[in-house]
Amino acid sequence: MRRRWRPCRRCWRAGCRAGGRKAGEWVSRNPRCADRSAGSFKINLRTGRWSDFATGDKGGDVISFAAYLAGIGQAEAARELARMLGIPPT
């Protein structure tokens, strides 16, 4: 699983971190595509909803966002996030 997150970290550094706050949203380059400018990817900072306007992908929370970045299912993303946070499995 960690290997899957490595490209996500590169994407985050190259894409999302290069963005900025605009009207209650984080607007950035697409973390999974080779965008040159911010705008095709947005995260609502109040609700956590996110949208990839280049591909039509969208979600409503950090788990769906992590799953999208890693290219995995939401259940697996939830388990991995819990493990990373030190939350024992139930």
C-alpha positions in Angstrom: 0.0 0.0 0.0 2.8 2.5 0.9 4.1 2.1 -2.7 0.8 3.3 -4.0 1.0 6.4 -1.8 4.4 7.4 -3.1 3.1 8.6 -6.5 0.3 10.4 -4.6 2.9 12.3 -2.5 4.6 13.4 -5.8 1.3 14.4 -7.2 0.4 16.4 -4.1 3.7 18.2 -4.2 3.4 18.9 -7.9 -0.3 19.6 -8.1 -2.3 20.3 -5.0 0.4 22.1 -3.0 1.0 24.4 -6.0 -2.6 25.6 -5.7 -4.1 28.2 -3.4 -7.2 29.3 -1.5 -9.9 31.0 -3.6 -13.4 31.8 -2.2 -13.5 29.0 0.3 -11.9 26.4 -2.0 -8.5 25.0 -2.5 -7.9 25.4 -6.3 -5.0 23.5 -7.8 -3.5 21.7 -10.7 -4.9 18.2 -11.0 -3.1 15.8 -8.7 -3.5 12.9 -11.2 -3.0 14.6 -14.5 -0.2 16.8 -16.0 -2.0 20.1 -15.7 0.0 23.3 -16.2 -2.2 25.6 -14.3 -4.6 25.5 -11.4 -8.3 25.2 -11.9 -9.3 21.7 -12.9 -9.2 20.4 -9.3 -11.0 21.9 -6.3 -11.6 21.0 -2.7 -14.3 22.8 -0.7 -12.5 23.8 2.5 -15.7 23.9 4.6 -17.4 20.6 3.4 -14.4 18.5 2.2 -16.1 17.9 -1.1 -13.7 17.7 -4.0 -14.0 17.6 -7.8 -11.7 16.7 -10.6 -13.3 18.7 -13.5 -10.9 17.2 -16.0 -12.2 13.6 -15.4 -15.5 14.1 -13.7 -14.3 12.3 -10.5 -15.6 13.7 -7.3 -16.1 12.8 -3.6 -17.2 14.1 -0.3 -14.6 13.3 2.3 -10.9 12.6 3.0 -11.4 8.8 2.5 -12.8 9.2 -1.1 -10.0 11.7 -1.8 -7.3 9.3 -0.5 -8.9 6.5 -2.6 -8.8 8.7 -5.7 -5.2 9.7 -5.2 -4.0 6.1 -4.6 -6.3 4.5 -7.2 -7.8 2.1 -4.7 -11.3 1.4 -3.2 -12.6 3.5 -0.4 -12.6 0.6 2.1 -9.0 0.0 1.5 -8.2 3.7 1.7 -10.1 3.9 5.0 -8.1 1.0 6.5 -4.8 2.4 5.3 -5.6 5.9 6.7 -6.6 4.3 10.0 -3.4 2.4 10.1 -1.4 5.5 9.3 -3.1 7.3 12.1 -2.5 4.4 14.6 -6.2 3.5 14.9 -6.4 -0.3 15.5 -8.7 -2.3 13.2 -12.1 -3.2 14.6 
